[in-house]
Amino acid sequence: LAKTTQPISMDSYEGQEVNITCSHNNIATNDYITWYQQFPSQGPRFIIQGYKTKVTNEVASLFIPADRKSSTLSLPRVSLSDTAVYYCLVGSQQTGANNLFFGTGTRLTVIP
Amino acid sequence: KAGVTQTPRYLIKTRGQQVTLSCSPISGHRSVSWYQQTPGQGLQFLFEYFSETQRNKGNFPGRFSGRQFSNSRSEMNVSTLELGDSALYLCASSLADGGLFSYNSPLHFGNGTRLTVT
């Protein structure tokens, strides 16, 4: 089971870079890592996805070390609107229903 | 492109009743999956439909069922409602032709239906 472990909560000041780490010790060879952001009373929103090394898009970067047992979502210069819950999800086409695990996510609070 | 649409947005039901929730996926998406989100259990997978067939199923009792129509729209039904069924029910769609978790086919979620059972 590619279950994930994330910190329950984090606080950051506006304008700082935030790094949220997800542990996935049992990640399988075919698995890739996907991060979602969720605001209260809304559905999760896709942020970024990667398999290894580094992936960057217009909102975030994803760092994955060579052993792939963890990944770090990096949010540059956060603003108050980045206050949300962030979920790390690990899986592949072979992932069955029982292995689809969102976990509790990381609640990020951005402080003015 | 229009996003995933879920109706109704809010629903209040009484114990023992049944409820039907609706989900319209993004145009072209054939995979629709359903999730239950509660403060205590987090986000849990219910089931997934692809081309009108249930392809994956989570660990929920048979009171929870669903179906998908030929236009990919999906409905979820909960019978004999219990107080513990109070939750935010989320629907997601994706291209995911090869499986629930296809690369470059992330899940696109709707904003959910908030169900309260009294």
Interface residues (C-beta under 8 A of the other chain):
Chain A: Y32 T34 Y36 S41 Q42 G43 P44 R45 F46 Q49 Y51 Y87 G91 S92 Q93 Q94 T95 G96 A97 N98 L100 F102 G103 T104 G105
Chain B: V4 G42 L43 Q44 F45 F47 E48 N56 K57 G58 N59 L88 L90 C91 A92 G98 G99 L100 F101 S102 Y103 N104 P106 L107 H108 F109 G110 N111 G112 R114
